[in-house]
Amino acid sequence: MTHLPDLHGEHLWLREMRATDLAPFERIHTHRLLTRFLGVDRMDARQAQNAFAKCLAQPYLQPRRKHTLAVCAPGRDDMVGTMGLLIEEYGRNAMLTSLVLLPGAPVSGHGHEAGRLLMAYGFGRLGLHRIWAGHRADHGRMRAVMLAAGLRPEATLRQLFHTQGAWHDVATYAAVAPEWIPQAGAAERLILDGEGAAFRDGVTV
């Protein structure tokens, strides 16, 4: 089993999903507005349940390439959003995925921090060299999130995915380890150094 440790930041923290997270996961993926800019169409309840089961199975797959984590507020354990990392099959590259926060979540405005925590783990523990991310080109608010995460604009990929009956362009961003690591914050530095990522049984990595 490849279980990611809890990753703690200043305004939020990330943990592996568990069975009790089904309700917020289903709410996200069946919500008309929350799925508007995702790379997959809005799901019905059964589709969301099947997708959730695949998320729970991720730590048991070898090699593990998908990491879909729950976003939680400091001092709380209930899931208020998702954040993911997809390890690519070549080189030392990965893609940030699945950043969604529930309406009214106490971590609203800090979504970029979820990306930064995963990037610190990817550049540190996983030894990645390049991490990239993208958003629909018409989702203007995401540019600020990408820049706050320390990602640099790269390109626009034309008509990359098809949802809601139309093809969508995707604006892409990336960071490479030698450039991103020197600007890491205190919480991210602890994760990079193997001190800020704790397993739920209390063992640090």
C-alpha positions as CSV (number, residue, x, y, z in Angstrom):
1,M,0.0,0.0,0.0
2,T,1.2,3.5,-0.9
3,H,-0.5,5.8,1.6
4,L,0.3,9.5,1.4
5,P,0.9,11.2,4.8
6,D,-1.2,14.1,6.0
7,L,0.1,17.4,4.6
8,H,-0.3,20.4,6.8
9,G,-0.3,24.0,5.7
10,E,-1.2,27.3,7.4
11,H,-4.8,27.5,6.2
12,L,-5.7,24.0,5.3
13,W,-4.4,20.4,5.2
14,L,-4.6,17.4,3.0
15,R,-5.3,13.7,3.8
16,E,-6.2,10.5,2.1
17,M,-9.9,10.0,1.4
18,R,-11.8,7.5,3.5
19,A,-15.3,6.0,3.3
20,T,-17.0,8.7,5.3
21,D,-16.1,11.3,2.6
22,L,-18.6,9.9,0.2
23,A,-21.3,12.6,0.9
24,P,-19.1,15.7,0.1
25,F,-17.4,13.9,-2.8
26,E,-20.8,13.1,-4.3
27,R,-22.0,16.6,-3.6
28,I,-19.0,18.0,-5.6
29,H,-19.3,15.7,-8.6
30,T,-23.1,16.0,-9.0
31,H,-23.2,19.8,-8.5
32,R,-24.0,21.8,-11.7
33,L,-21.8,24.8,-10.8
34,L,-19.0,22.9,-9.1
35,T,-18.4,20.7,-12.1
36,R,-18.8,23.5,-14.6
37,F,-15.0,23.9,-15.3
38,L,-13.9,20.4,-14.6
39,G,-12.4,18.1,-17.3
40,V,-15.3,15.7,-16.8
41,D,-19.0,16.1,-17.1
42,R,-21.4,16.4,-14.1
43,M,-22.1,12.9,-12.8
44,D,-25.2,11.3,-11.5
45,A,-25.2,9.7,-8.0
46,R,-24.2,6.2,-9.2
47,Q,-21.3,7.6,-11.4
48,A,-20.0,9.7,-8.4
49,Q,-20.1,6.6,-6.1
50,N,-18.2,4.6,-8.7
51,A,-15.6,7.4,-9.0
52,F,-15.3,7.6,-5.3
53,A,-14.6,3.9,-5.0
54,K,-11.7,4.3,-7.4
55,C,-10.3,7.1,-5.3
56,L,-10.4,4.8,-2.2
57,A,-8.6,2.1,-4.1
58,Q,-5.7,4.4,-5.2
59,P,-3.3,3.6,-2.3
60,Y,-3.6,-0.1,-3.1
61,L,-2.5,0.2,-6.7
62,Q,1.2,-0.5,-7.6
63,P,2.7,1.6,-8.9
64,R,0.4,4.3,-7.6
65,R,0.0,7.2,-10.1
66,K,-3.2,8.9,-8.9
67,H,-3.5,10.7,-5.6
68,T,-6.9,12.3,-4.9
69,L,-6.9,13.8,-1.5
70,A,-9.4,15.4,0.8
71,V,-9.0,19.1,1.7
72,C,-9.7,19.9,5.4
73,A,-9.6,23.1,7.5
74,P,-7.1,23.3,10.3
75,G,-8.3,21.6,13.5
76,R,-11.1,19.9,11.6
77,D,-11.3,16.5,9.9
78,D,-14.3,16.9,7.6
79,M,-13.7,17.0,3.9
80,V,-14.5,20.4,2.3
81,G,-12.8,19.9,-1.1
82,T,-10.5,17.8,-3.2
83,M,-7.0,18.1,-4.6
84,G,-5.1,15.6,-6.7
85,L,-1.7,14.7,-8.2
86,L,-1.4,12.5,-11.3
87,I,2.1,11.0,-11.8
88,E,2.9,10.6,-15.5
89,E,4.3,7.5,-16.9
90,Y,7.5,9.0,-18.3
91,G,10.3,11.2,-16.9
92,R,9.8,12.7,-13.4
93,N,6.6,14.7,-14.2
94,A,3.2,15.0,-12.6
95,M,0.0,17.1,-13.1
96,L,-2.0,18.8,-10.3
97,T,-5.7,17.9,-10.7
98,S,-9.2,18.1,-9.1
99,L,-9.0,21.3,-7.1
100,V,-12.6,21.9,-6.0
101,L,-13.8,23.5,-2.7
102,L,-17.4,23.3,-1.4
103,P,-19.3,26.6,-1.2
104,G,-18.8,28.3,2.1
105,A,-15.8,26.1,2.9
106,P,-13.6,27.8,5.7
107,V,-10.6,27.4,3.4
108,S,-12.1,29.4,0.6
109,G,-9.5,31.8,-0.9
110,H,-6.6,29.4,-0.1
111,G,-7.0,26.8,-2.8
112,H,-3.6,27.5,-4.1
113,E,-2.1,26.3,-0.8
114,A,-3.5,22.8,-1.4
115,G,-1.5,22.8,-4.7
116,R,1.6,24.1,-2.9
117,L,1.5,21.3,-0.3
118,L,1.2,18.6,-3.0
119,M,4.0,20.2,-5.0
120,A,6.3,20.2,-1.9
121,Y,5.5,16.5,-1.4
122,G,6.1,15.8,-5.1
123,F,9.4,17.7,-5.4
124,G,10.5,16.3,-2.0
125,R,9.4,12.8,-1.2
126,L,8.5,11.7,-4.7
127,G,11.6,13.3,-6.3
128,L,9.7,14.9,-9.2
129,H,11.3,17.4,-11.5
130,R,8.3,19.0,-13.2
131,I,4.8,19.6,-12.0
132,W,2.2,21.2,-14.3
133,A,-1.5,22.2,-14.1
134,G,-4.1,23.6,-16.3
135,H,-7.6,25.2,-16.3
136,R,-10.2,26.0,-18.9
137,A,-9.1,29.1,-20.7
138,D,-12.4,30.8,-20.0
139,H,-12.0,30.2,-16.2
140,G,-10.3,33.6,-15.5
141,R,-10.2,33.3,-11.7
142,M,-7.9,30.3,-11.9
143,R,-4.9,32.2,-13.3
144,A,-4.4,33.9,-9.9
145,V,-4.6,30.5,-8.2
146,M,-1.9,29.1,-10.5
147,L,0.4,32.0,-10.0
148,A,0.0,31.9,-6.2
149,A,0.9,28.2,-6.3
150,G,4.2,29.2,-7.9
151,L,3.3,27.9,-11.4
152,R,4.4,29.8,-14.5
153,P,2.3,30.2,-17.6
154,E,3.3,28.0,-20.5
155,A,0.8,27.5,-23.3
156,T,-2.8,27.2,-24.4
157,L,-3.8,23.7,-25.5
158,R,-6.6,24.0,-28.1
159,Q,-9.8,22.0,-27.6
160,L,-8.2,19.6,-25.1
161,F,-11.3,18.1,-23.6
162,H,-15.0,17.9,-24.4
163,T,-17.7,18.6,-21.7
164,Q,-21.1,20.0,-21.7
165,G,-21.4,19.4,-25.4
166,A,-18.4,21.6,-26.4
167,W,-14.6,21.4,-26.8
168,H,-12.6,23.6,-24.5
169,D,-9.1,25.2,-24.6
170,V,-6.9,24.8,-21.6
171,A,-4.3,27.2,-20.3
172,T,-1.3,25.4,-18.9
173,Y,1.3,26.3,-16.2
174,A,4.3,24.5,-14.8
175,A,7.0,24.6,-12.2
176,V,10.3,22.8,-12.1
177,A,12.0,21.7,-8.8
178,P,15.2,23.9,-9.1
179,E,13.1,27.1,-9.4
180,W,10.2,26.2,-7.1
181,I,12.0,24.8,-4.1
182,P,14.0,28.0,-3.2
183,Q,10.7,30.0,-2.9
184,A,8.9,27.4,-0.7
185,G,7.2,28.7,2.4
186,A,7.8,27.5,5.9
187,A,5.2,24.7,5.9
188,E,6.3,23.6,2.4
189,R,9.9,23.6,3.5
190,L,9.1,21.2,6.3
191,I,7.4,18.8,3.8
192,L,10.3,19.1,1.4
193,D,12.7,18.2,4.3
194,G,10.5,15.3,5.4
195,E,9.3,16.9,8.6
196,G,5.9,18.4,7.8
197,A,4.2,15.3,6.4
198,A,2.8,13.0,9.1
199,F,1.0,9.7,8.8
200,R,-2.2,9.3,10.7
201,D,-0.5,6.8,13.1
202,G,1.9,9.5,14.1
203,V,4.9,8.4,12.1
204,T,6.6,11.2,10.2
205,V,8.3,10.7,6.9
